[in-house]
């Protein structure tokens, strides 16, 4: 699925509002090469302890596959380039196929909340 410039602007505003701690939002709206996804994908980054030399970079990615959306939480690199994962990169969470970006945002936030609850139980 490829999107218009108008749609992309609106989508960027929605994900930035949904994930205000994530920055450096960018997107692709094409098939760049054999390592990338076909269609539209956008991602933002959050850095844990950015002052450290080996800071951990977390990414939230939303991508289209056919006519569906999916959300992904990764560390090391965003989901768009996932076929070139390196040591330390990990695919942490993902959603099932969703009909809309809004559904994918809600689903990914639910998965993130579930993970945080599991990690915070004493």
C-alpha positions as CSV (number, residue, x, y, z in Angstrom):
1,X,0.0,0.0,0.0
2,X,1.4,3.4,-1.0
3,X,0.1,6.6,0.5
4,X,-0.4,10.2,-0.7
5,X,1.6,13.1,0.8
6,X,-1.6,14.4,2.5
7,X,-2.2,10.9,4.2
8,X,1.5,10.7,5.3
9,X,1.3,14.1,7.0
10,X,-1.8,13.0,8.9
11,X,-0.3,9.6,9.8
12,X,2.9,11.3,11.1
13,X,0.8,13.6,13.3
14,X,-1.1,10.6,14.7
15,X,1.9,8.5,15.6
16,X,3.8,11.5,17.1
17,X,0.8,12.2,19.3
18,X,0.5,8.5,20.3
19,X,4.3,8.2,21.1
20,X,5.4,11.6,22.2
21,X,8.7,10.3,23.7
22,X,9.8,8.9,20.3
23,X,11.6,11.3,18.0
24,X,13.3,11.4,14.6
25,X,10.2,10.1,12.8
26,X,10.8,9.2,9.2
27,X,9.1,7.0,6.6
28,X,9.4,5.3,3.3
29,X,6.6,5.0,0.7
30,X,8.2,2.7,-1.8
31,X,10.2,-0.5,-2.3
32,X,13.8,0.6,-2.1
33,X,15.6,-2.7,-2.5
34,X,15.5,-6.4,-1.6
35,X,16.1,-5.7,2.1
36,X,13.1,-3.5,2.6
37,X,9.3,-3.9,3.0
38,X,7.1,-3.1,0.0
39,X,4.8,-0.2,0.6
40,X,4.6,2.3,3.4
41,X,6.4,2.2,6.7
42,X,7.1,4.9,9.3
43,X,9.2,4.7,12.5
44,X,10.3,6.8,15.4
45,X,13.2,6.4,17.8
46,X,13.7,6.6,21.6
47,X,17.2,6.3,23.0
48,X,17.8,5.0,26.5
49,X,20.8,6.8,28.1
50,X,21.7,8.8,25.0
51,X,25.0,10.0,26.6
52,X,26.4,6.5,26.7
53,X,28.7,5.3,23.9
54,X,26.7,2.2,23.3
55,X,23.2,3.8,23.9
56,X,20.2,1.5,23.3
57,X,18.0,2.7,20.4
58,X,14.4,1.5,20.6
59,X,12.1,1.9,17.5
60,X,8.4,1.9,17.0
61,X,7.5,1.0,13.4
62,X,4.2,0.9,11.7
63,X,4.1,-0.8,8.3
64,X,1.7,-1.8,5.7
65,X,1.5,-5.3,4.3
66,X,-1.0,-5.7,1.5
67,X,-4.0,-3.8,2.9
68,X,-3.2,-4.2,6.5
69,X,-1.1,-2.4,9.2
70,X,1.2,-3.8,11.8
71,X,3.1,-2.3,14.7
72,X,6.5,-3.3,15.9
73,X,8.8,-2.5,18.8
74,X,12.5,-3.2,18.1
75,X,15.9,-2.4,19.5
76,X,19.0,-1.7,17.5
77,X,17.2,-0.8,14.3
78,X,13.7,-0.2,13.0
79,X,11.6,-3.0,11.6
80,X,11.8,-1.6,8.0
81,X,15.4,-2.8,7.7
82,X,14.9,-5.9,9.7
83,X,16.5,-8.3,7.2
84,X,19.9,-6.7,8.0
85,X,19.7,-7.3,11.7
86,X,23.0,-7.3,13.5
87,X,24.3,-8.5,16.9
88,X,22.3,-6.8,19.6
89,X,19.3,-6.1,17.4
90,X,16.0,-7.6,18.6
91,X,12.4,-7.7,17.5
92,X,10.7,-7.3,20.9
93,X,7.0,-7.0,20.1
94,X,4.6,-6.9,17.2
95,X,0.9,-6.9,16.5
96,X,-1.3,-9.0,14.4
97,X,-2.6,-7.6,11.1
98,X,-4.8,-4.6,11.7
99,X,-7.3,-2.9,9.4
100,X,-6.1,0.6,10.3
101,X,-3.2,2.5,11.7
102,X,-5.3,3.4,14.7
103,X,-5.9,-0.2,15.5
104,X,-2.2,-1.0,15.1
105,X,-1.3,1.8,17.5
106,X,-3.8,0.6,20.1
107,X,-2.6,-3.0,19.7
108,X,1.1,-2.2,20.0
109,X,0.5,0.0,23.1
110,X,-1.4,-2.9,24.6
111,X,1.5,-5.3,24.0
112,X,3.9,-2.7,25.4
113,X,1.8,-2.3,28.5
114,X,1.6,-6.0,29.0
115,X,5.4,-6.3,28.7
116,X,5.9,-3.5,31.2
117,X,3.5,-5.1,33.7
118,X,5.3,-8.4,33.4
119,X,8.7,-6.8,33.9
120,X,7.6,-4.6,36.9
121,X,6.0,-7.3,39.0
122,X,8.0,-7.8,42.2
